[in-house]
Amino acid sequence: MSGHIQHLSCFSVPTLLVVLDLIVIESLLSVDNSAVLATMVMDLAPGQGSAALRYGILGA
């Protein structure tokens, strides 16, 4: 475990902050995509909704 921490110390703080920002942005966009997809399939028939969710998740 300490080997991983030592490996991370070779990166500068701004670089690590950019990586952290990207992780947060990607997480927020995933939640947004899930909410939009769920809203879109609410009015579909149950079989169609399952298929739409499956294709939407695979497409994301």
PyMOL commands that set and color helices and strands:
alter all, ss='L'
color gray80, all
select helices_A, chain A and resi 2-8+13-41+46-59
alter helices_A, ss='H'
color red, helices_A
deselect
rebuild
show_as cartoon
